[in-house]
Structure formats: structure tokens, C-alpha cells
Amino acid sequence: MSGILQGTTPTLTIKIPEEIPVSGIRGIELTLKQGDTVTLLHRSDLIVDTEANTISRLFSEEETLALNPSQPLFWQLRIETADGIFGTPKGRITVFDLISTEALT
């Protein structure tokens, strides 16, 4: 995912390398950061797909409306397995503004 449009419900999907089977993950931590705001998400907040070997996060309309289009949204994943703790490089997502910032009813 390279961009999020405010007021939408996109899904961030992270493909995990095959050498780290998602089924063997003991702990997951996804960090989202925009400006000074840091959100820490754990396994119960994420969608773990063992067949596709992916970890996903669905954003709500309210969450994307709260994002600031003048700043990128950064993400980083850490995974704990029996072999240790692995991390990803920081990912960057551009936030695109919406003309109407009202939630759909």
C-alpha cells in the first residue's frame, strides 16, 4: 500500500518472508506513527493469514479521517518466533486528503 485516502477503509497487508511461517509466530507488534502520534497494535488487532503468510490491518473510516494529509504514516512490524525477534524496515504511506471530511451515514 503506497497511499491512504482519508475517509476510506483500506487494508494494509504485509507479506512475511517464507522463511518465517506465520503459523509459528508467538508475538506480533505493528507500530503506526504519524507525527508525534504512535499507535502500537498486537496480534488481536491484526488479521493473520497463515495460508497467504500475511499480516493485515483494516483501517476504519474514522481512523483515516483522523490522519493528517500533510504528514506520511509510517509503519513497522516486529515478529517473535522460536528463533528470535525479527523486524521489517520502516514502511511509508502517503495520506491523501478528502474534500469532504464528514463520515458517510
C-alpha atoms as a printed R data frame, in Angstrom:
    type eleno elety resid chain resno       x       y      z
1   ATOM     1    CA   MET     A     1   0.000   0.000  0.000
2   ATOM     2    CA   SER     A     2   1.514   3.288 -1.045
3   ATOM     3    CA   GLY     A     3  -1.324   5.618 -0.087
4   ATOM     4    CA   ILE     A     4  -4.418   6.080  2.058
5   ATOM     5    CA   LEU     A     5  -7.283   8.358  1.075
6   ATOM     6    CA   GLN     A     6  -8.936   9.942  4.105
7   ATOM     7    CA   GLY     A     7 -12.473   8.674  4.761
8   ATOM     8    CA   THR     A     8 -11.894   5.240  3.209
9   ATOM     9    CA   THR     A     9 -11.406   1.787  4.750
10  ATOM    10    CA   PRO     A    10  -8.165   0.449  3.259
11  ATOM    11    CA   THR     A    11  -6.249  -2.623  4.377
12  ATOM    12    CA   LEU     A    12  -2.504  -2.614  4.996
13  ATOM    13    CA   THR     A    13  -1.230  -6.104  4.083
14  ATOM    14    CA   ILE     A    14   2.332  -7.112  4.901
15  ATOM    15    CA   LYS     A    15   3.783 -10.189  3.174
16  ATOM    16    CA   ILE     A    16   6.004 -12.138  5.550
17  ATOM    17    CA   PRO     A    17   9.072 -13.866  4.061
18  ATOM    18    CA   GLU     A    18   8.523 -17.602  3.551
19  ATOM    19    CA   GLU     A    19  11.359 -18.479  5.937
20  ATOM    20    CA   ILE     A    20   9.203 -17.062  8.763
21  ATOM    21    CA   PRO     A    21   5.974 -19.091  8.710
22  ATOM    22    CA   VAL     A    22   3.110 -17.052 10.156
23  ATOM    23    CA   SER     A    23   1.804 -20.200 11.880
24  ATOM    24    CA   GLY     A    24   4.946 -20.209 14.073
25  ATOM    25    CA   ILE     A    25   4.628 -16.625 15.255
26  ATOM    26    CA   ARG     A    26   4.498 -16.206 19.041
27  ATOM    27    CA   GLY     A    27   4.080 -12.452 19.130
28  ATOM    28    CA   ILE     A    28   3.360  -9.619 16.712
29  ATOM    29    CA   GLU     A    29   3.712  -5.883 17.145
30  ATOM    30    CA   LEU     A    30   2.717  -3.416 14.423
31  ATOM    31    CA   THR     A    31   3.656   0.181 15.102
32  ATOM    32    CA   LEU     A    32   1.979   3.051 13.239
33  ATOM    33    CA   LYS     A    33   3.456   6.549 13.568
34  ATOM    34    CA   GLN     A    34   2.314   9.874 12.187
35  ATOM    35    CA   GLY     A    35   3.997  12.970 13.559
36  ATOM    36    CA   ASP     A    36   4.201  12.541 17.332
37  ATOM    37    CA   THR     A    37   1.325  10.030 17.461
38  ATOM    38    CA   VAL     A    38   2.372   6.397 17.871
39  ATOM    39    CA   THR     A    39  -0.127   3.512 17.842
40  ATOM    40    CA   LEU     A    40   1.011   0.067 18.948
41  ATOM    41    CA   LEU     A    41  -1.051  -2.885 17.703
42  ATOM    42    CA   HIS     A    42  -0.799  -6.524 18.782
43  ATOM    43    CA   ARG     A    43  -1.999  -9.870 17.392
44  ATOM    44    CA   SER     A    44  -5.619  -9.358 18.488
45  ATOM    45    CA   ASP     A    45  -5.728  -6.106 16.447
46  ATOM    46    CA   LEU     A    46  -4.443  -7.768 13.261
47  ATOM    47    CA   ILE     A    47  -5.592 -10.286 10.665
48  ATOM    48    CA   VAL     A    48  -3.155 -13.205 10.435
49  ATOM    49    CA   ASP     A    49  -3.462 -15.312  7.278
50  ATOM    50    CA   THR     A    50  -1.378 -18.483  7.611
51  ATOM    51    CA   GLU     A    51  -2.128 -19.647  4.053
52  ATOM    52    CA   ALA     A    52  -1.007 -16.404  2.381
53  ATOM    53    CA   ASN     A    53   1.708 -15.811  5.049
54  ATOM    54    CA   THR     A    54   0.489 -12.237  5.551
55  ATOM    55    CA   ILE     A    55  -0.446  -9.927  8.391
56  ATOM    56    CA   SER     A    56  -3.078  -7.256  7.697
57  ATOM    57    CA   ARG     A    57  -4.648  -4.273  9.413
58  ATOM    58    CA   LEU     A    58  -8.016  -2.873  8.305
59  ATOM    59    CA   PHE     A    59  -8.408   0.867  8.875
60  ATOM    60    CA   SER     A    60 -11.808   2.301  9.785
61  ATOM    61    CA   GLU     A    61 -13.269   5.375  8.118
62  ATOM    62    CA   GLU     A    62 -12.853   7.295 11.379
63  ATOM    63    CA   GLU     A    63  -9.174   6.322 11.613
64  ATOM    64    CA   THR     A    64  -8.383   7.520  8.103
65  ATOM    65    CA   LEU     A    65 -10.347  10.751  8.575
66  ATOM    66    CA   ALA     A    66  -8.164  11.444 11.634
67  ATOM    67    CA   LEU     A    67  -4.940  11.090  9.623
68  ATOM    68    CA   ASN     A    68  -3.088  14.265  8.680
69  ATOM    69    CA   PRO     A    69  -2.572  14.544  4.890
70  ATOM    70    CA   SER     A    70   0.438  16.835  5.367
71  ATOM    71    CA   GLN     A    71   2.426  14.037  7.063
72  ATOM    72    CA   PRO     A    72   3.215  10.475  5.956
73  ATOM    73    CA   LEU     A    73   2.105   7.495  8.023
74  ATOM    74    CA   PHE     A    74   4.984   5.181  8.921
75  ATOM    75    CA   TRP     A    75   4.625   1.526  9.905
76  ATOM    76    CA   GLN     A    76   6.990  -1.145 11.208
77  ATOM    77    CA   LEU     A    77   6.397  -4.781 12.125
78  ATOM    78    CA   ARG     A    78   8.153  -6.914 14.735
79  ATOM    79    CA   ILE     A    79   7.578 -10.664 14.946
80  ATOM    80    CA   GLU     A    80   8.611 -13.102 17.658
81  ATOM    81    CA   THR     A    81   9.226 -16.750 16.722
82  ATOM    82    CA   ALA     A    82  11.049 -19.638 18.380
83  ATOM    83    CA   ASP     A    83  14.184 -18.469 16.508
84  ATOM    84    CA   GLY     A    84  14.129 -14.892 17.799
85  ATOM    85    CA   ILE     A    85  12.623 -11.494 17.076
86  ATOM    86    CA   PHE     A    86  12.567 -10.194 13.509
87  ATOM    87    CA   GLY     A    87  11.619  -6.769 12.211
88  ATOM    88    CA   THR     A    88  10.855  -5.032  8.969
89  ATOM    89    CA   PRO     A    89  12.315  -1.781  7.711
90  ATOM    90    CA   LYS     A    90  10.030   1.220  8.182
91  ATOM    91    CA   GLY     A    91   7.271   1.459  5.603
92  ATOM    92    CA   ARG     A    92   5.892   4.813  4.453
93  ATOM    93    CA   ILE     A    93   2.312   5.503  3.400
94  ATOM    94    CA   THR     A    94   1.227   8.786  1.841
95  ATOM    95    CA   VAL     A    95  -2.042  10.204  3.198
96  ATOM    96    CA   PHE     A    96  -4.257  11.883  0.594
97  ATOM    97    CA   ASP     A    97  -6.789  14.478  1.678
98  ATOM    98    CA   LEU     A    98 -10.506  14.296  1.088
99  ATOM    99    CA   ILE     A    99 -12.572  17.322  0.074
100 ATOM   100    CA   SER     A   100 -15.362  16.392  2.499
101 ATOM   101    CA   THR     A   101 -14.112  15.138  5.862
102 ATOM   102    CA   GLU     A   102 -17.536  14.019  7.087
103 ATOM   103    CA   ALA     A   103 -18.193  10.336  7.789
104 ATOM   104    CA   LEU     A   104 -20.656   8.610  5.470
105 ATOM   105    CA   THR     A   105 -24.025   7.916  7.070
